[in-house]
Amino acid sequence: MTSLEPTLDQEQLNHSSHAVYEHEHDEAGNSMFGFITFLLSESVIFLSFFAGYIVYKTTTSNWLPSGVEGLEVRDPTINTIILVSSSFVIYIAERYLHDKNLWGFRFFWLLTMAMGSYFLYGQAVEWNTLQFGFTSGVFGGTFYLLTGFHGLHVFTGVLLQGIMLIRSFIPGNYEDGQFGVEATSLFWHFVDVIWIILFILIYVWQ
């Protein structure tokens, strides 16, 4: 009877460890599912904006404000290339974190933040040079609404990246899971895809 006690204790310990792992796995999975649901709800908002923009553009007689012939494309194209490229950079950062290389993660994560910040700076410069405002007809209102709402998401993404970067300096913070980094990265990819659609609608389709 005595010889069986260690075996039973080991089985109980294994079962307990497995239960803890299952709980942590389910919690991480549920968190990611909830975050994906949030992104889907954001997608619905953007899609409604896209649909409204298309309807207004195809039905409004005087679409562009008076004195405006179109939008300058060169600088927005550069900003687009930088923002889209940041999706590849943040993926590299994730791979470094997966390989437990924190300094590699920090470098590419910080580079992603810099690229996102440059995009916001470029957008601010563009706004300052435009010859129309938010109240300049339907086009002015929809332009600032779409680019501003997306810019808010970019700003939020940079803030989230900053939080994840700070947390990387907490010893052992990412040893038990990387949900924050994965969710932030997914959010950033979402922001980039939304901008590609916006760029096509606003700057390419003129």
DRENGU-542086 format. One record per residue (C-alpha): x, y, z; residue number from 0; chain; residue in three letters. Coordinates in pm, whole numbers, plus 50000, padded with zeros to 5 digits. Last residue first. Layout:
N
ROMI     c1     c2     c3    k  c    r
ROMI      X      Y      Z  NUM  A  ALA
...
//
This chain:
206
ROMI     c1     c2     c3    k  c    r
ROMI  48981  56029  44204  205  A  GLN
ROMI  48990  55655  44281  204  A  TRP
ROMI  49357  55622  44371  203  A  VAL
ROMI  49362  55875  44656  202  A  TYR
ROMI  49037  55835  44849  201  A  ILE
ROMI  48905  55486  44773  200  A  LEU
ROMI  49240  55317  44711  199  A  ILE
ROMI  49404  55480  45011  198  A  PHE
ROMI  49108  55391  45231  197  A  LEU
ROMI  49127  55025  45131  196  A  ILE
ROMI  49501  55016  45202  195  A  ILE
ROMI  49434  55201  45528  194  A  TRP
ROMI  49194  54934  45651  193  A  ILE
ROMI  49452  54664  45578  192  A  VAL
ROMI  49714  54853  45779  191  A  ASP
ROMI  49485  54905  46079  190  A  VAL
ROMI  49400  54533  46083  189  A  PHE
ROMI  49768  54439  46071  188  A  HIS
ROMI  49824  54669  46370  187  A  TRP
ROMI  49537  54514  46565  186  A  PHE
ROMI  49683  54169  46502  185  A  LEU
ROMI  50020  54290  46633  184  A  SER
ROMI  49858  54435  46944  183  A  THR
ROMI  49670  54110  47006  182  A  ALA
ROMI  49985  53899  46963  181  A  GLU
ROMI  50190  54127  47188  180  A  VAL
ROMI  49927  54129  47461  179  A  GLY
ROMI  49867  53754  47432  178  A  PHE
ROMI  50234  53666  47473  177  A  GLN
ROMI  50219  53398  47740  176  A  GLY
ROMI  50386  53254  48049  175  A  ASP
ROMI  50742  53368  47971  174  A  GLU
ROMI  50639  53712  47848  173  A  TYR
ROMI  50674  53902  48177  172  A  ASN
ROMI  50978  53706  48297  171  A  GLY
ROMI  51161  54017  48416  170  A  PRO
ROMI  50963  54336  48339  169  A  ILE
ROMI  51154  54511  48059  168  A  PHE
ROMI  50922  54364  47795  167  A  SER
ROMI  50633  54537  47971  166  A  ARG
ROMI  50763  54873  47852  165  A  ILE
ROMI  50758  54753  47490  164  A  LEU
ROMI  50406  54614  47529  163  A  MET
ROMI  50285  54950  47662  162  A  ILE
ROMI  50454  55136  47378  161  A  GLY
ROMI  50296  54900  47125  160  A  GLN
ROMI  49956  54975  47273  159  A  LEU
ROMI  50022  55348  47237  158  A  LEU
ROMI  50131  55302  46875  157  A  VAL
ROMI  49814  55105  46801  156  A  GLY
ROMI  49596  55373  46960  155  A  THR
ROMI  49760  55638  46740  154  A  PHE
ROMI  49699  55421  46433  153  A  VAL
ROMI  49336  55377  46539  152  A  HIS
ROMI  49292  55752  46581  151  A  LEU
ROMI  49446  55799  46236  150  A  GLY
ROMI  49177  55568  46096  149  A  HIS
ROMI  48905  55786  46246  148  A  PHE
ROMI  49081  56097  46117  147  A  GLY
ROMI  49128  55962  45765  146  A  THR
ROMI  48764  55856  45737  145  A  LEU
ROMI  48605  56156  45908  144  A  LEU
ROMI  48840  56406  45746  143  A  TYR
ROMI  48761  56280  45397  142  A  PHE
ROMI  48389  56229  45466  141  A  THR
ROMI  48341  56587  45582  140  A  GLY
ROMI  48551  56744  45307  139  A  GLY
ROMI  48380  56539  45038  138  A  PHE
ROMI  48032  56622  45162  137  A  VAL
ROMI  48095  56995  45148  136  A  GLY
ROMI  48383  57192  45292  135  A  SER
ROMI  48285  57164  45661  134  A  THR
ROMI  48580  56942  45755  133  A  PHE
ROMI  48823  57174  45580  132  A  GLY
ROMI  48952  57249  45232  131  A  PHE
ROMI  49275  57372  45075  130  A  GLN
ROMI  49487  57096  45225  129  A  LEU
ROMI  49840  57179  45341  128  A  THR
ROMI  49785  57142  45715  127  A  ASN
ROMI  49602  56812  45668  126  A  TRP
ROMI  49895  56672  45471  125  A  GLU
ROMI  50142  56762  45745  124  A  VAL
ROMI  49921  56591  46003  123  A  ALA
ROMI  49901  56279  45784  122  A  GLN
ROMI  50277  56271  45747  121  A  GLY
ROMI  50319  56298  46123  120  A  TYR
ROMI  50073  56015  46178  119  A  LEU
ROMI  50263  55799  45928  118  A  PHE
ROMI  50590  55888  46097  117  A  TYR
ROMI  50446  55773  46429  116  A  SER
ROMI  50351  55438  46275  115  A  GLY
ROMI  50701  55396  46136  114  A  MET
ROMI  50859  55488  46471  113  A  ALA
ROMI  50634  55242  46656  112  A  MET
ROMI  50730  54967  46413  111  A  THR
ROMI  51098  55050  46469  110  A  LEU
ROMI  51039  55020  46845  109  A  LEU
ROMI  50899  54670  46791  108  A  TRP
ROMI  51193  54587  46564  107  A  PHE
ROMI  51447  54690  46829  106  A  PHE
ROMI  51254  54556  47128  105  A  ARG
ROMI  51206  54212  46974  104  A  PHE
ROMI  51573  54185  46884  103  A  GLY
ROMI  51656  54286  47239  102  A  TRP
ROMI  51414  54032  47381  101  A  LEU
ROMI  51543  53730  47191  100  A  ASN
ROMI  51324  53457  47341   99  A  LYS
ROMI  51273  53291  46998   98  A  ASP
ROMI  50904  53380  47009   97  A  HIS
ROMI  51005  53736  47096   96  A  LEU
ROMI  51229  53748  46789   95  A  TYR
ROMI  50947  53613  46575   94  A  ARG
ROMI  50709  53879  46708   93  A  GLU
ROMI  50956  54155  46618   92  A  ALA
ROMI  50982  54015  46265   91  A  ILE
ROMI  50602  54032  46239   90  A  TYR
ROMI  50615  54394  46359   89  A  ILE
ROMI  50854  54476  46075   88  A  VAL
ROMI  50635  54308  45813   87  A  PHE
ROMI  50333  54510  45927   86  A  SER
ROMI  50553  54822  45934   85  A  SER
ROMI  50593  54790  45558   84  A  SER
ROMI  50222  54877  45519   83  A  VAL
ROMI  50269  55197  45718   82  A  LEU
ROMI  50585  55304  45535   81  A  ILE
ROMI  50442  55229  45190   80  A  ILE
ROMI  50124  55418  45278   79  A  THR
ROMI  50316  55722  45401   78  A  ASN
ROMI  50511  55729  45073   77  A  ILE
ROMI  50185  55703  44877   76  A  THR
ROMI  50030  55980  45087   75  A  PRO
ROMI  50332  56198  44993   74  A  ASP
ROMI  50298  56136  44617   73  A  ARG
ROMI  49917  56148  44582   72  A  VAL
ROMI  49814  56514  44593   71  A  GLU
ROMI  49436  56530  44608   70  A  LEU
ROMI  49203  56660  44340   69  A  GLY
ROMI  49072  56964  44154   68  A  GLU
ROMI  48990  57179  44455   67  A  VAL
ROMI  48869  57535  44384   66  A  GLY
ROMI  48516  57467  44506   65  A  SER
ROMI  48495  57150  44711   64  A  PRO
ROMI  48501  56815  44526   63  A  LEU
ROMI  48180  56615  44482   62  A  TRP
ROMI  47964  56868  44302   61  A  ASN
ROMI  47700  56632  44164   60  A  SER
ROMI  47682  56393  44459   59  A  THR
ROMI  47554  56046  44364   58  A  THR
ROMI  47866  55837  44296   57  A  THR
ROMI  48076  56006  44562   56  A  LYS
ROMI  47802  55993  44825   55  A  TYR
ROMI  47734  55624  44768   54  A  VAL
ROMI  48103  55531  44769   53  A  ILE
ROMI  48173  55728  45087   52  A  TYR
ROMI  47870  55581  45263   51  A  GLY
ROMI  47978  55228  45174   50  A  ALA
ROMI  48329  55292  45302   49  A  PHE
ROMI  48195  55440  45626   48  A  PHE
ROMI  47968  55137  45674   47  A  SER
ROMI  48267  54912  45608   46  A  LEU
ROMI  48468  55100  45869   45  A  PHE
ROMI  48203  55046  46135   44  A  ILE
ROMI  48159  54679  46041   43  A  VAL
ROMI  48535  54628  46057   42  A  SER
ROMI  48540  54769  46410   41  A  GLU
ROMI  48286  54503  46510   40  A  SER
ROMI  48510  54240  46351   39  A  LEU
ROMI  48807  54378  46544   38  A  LEU
ROMI  48613  54338  46871   37  A  PHE
ROMI  48521  53981  46782   36  A  THR
ROMI  48892  53913  46719   35  A  ILE
ROMI  48965  54049  47067   34  A  PHE
ROMI  48703  53826  47226   33  A  GLY
ROMI  48842  53521  47048   32  A  PHE
ROMI  49192  53617  47162   31  A  MET
ROMI  49077  53641  47522   30  A  SER
ROMI  48890  53312  47497   29  A  ASN
ROMI  49198  53137  47362   28  A  GLY
ROMI  49419  53281  47635   27  A  ALA
ROMI  49171  53171  47904   26  A  GLU
ROMI  49129  52828  47746   25  A  ASP
ROMI  49505  52774  47740   24  A  HIS
ROMI  49543  52893  48098   23  A  GLU
ROMI  49265  52660  48214   22  A  HIS
ROMI  49401  52365  48014   21  A  GLU
ROMI  49747  52424  48158   20  A  TYR
ROMI  49606  52435  48512   19  A  VAL
ROMI  49414  52113  48450   18  A  ALA
ROMI  49724  51942  48311   17  A  HIS
ROMI  49922  52047  48617   16  A  SER
ROMI  49651  51909  48845   15  A  SER
ROMI  49637  51580  48654   14  A  HIS
ROMI  50014  51548  48668   13  A  ASN
ROMI  50013  51619  49041   12  A  LEU
ROMI  49734  51370  49101   11  A  GLN
ROMI  49922  51107  48903   10  A  GLU
ROMI  50239  51180  49098    9  A  GLN
ROMI  50053  51149  49429    8  A  ASP
ROMI  49905  50817  49318    7  A  LEU
ROMI  50246  50687  49220    6  A  THR
ROMI  50403  50812  49543    5  A  PRO
ROMI  50128  50635  49743    4  A  GLU
ROMI  50149  50297  49566    3  A  LEU
ROMI  50458  50178  49752    2  A  SER
ROMI  50286  50232  50087    1  A  THR
ROMI  50000  50000  50000    0  A  MET
//
